[in-house]
């Protein structure tokens, strides 16, 4: 299909490649945002656990 599209109109072929690349970038950025949010939520849960249980083991080690 790519060869047929390139033969028909090369500008459309490169436009499709550009759109594909932009979709890959958007997907990768979304994955990184989800990863960052999951790390942040884990840190918040660990901090909340220490605060609720009154244990400050992390701060005692510093």
Secondary structure, 3 states (H helix, E strand, C coil): CHHHHHHHCHHHHHHHHHHHHHHHHHHHHHHHHHHHHHHHHHHHHHHHHHHHHCCCHHHHHC
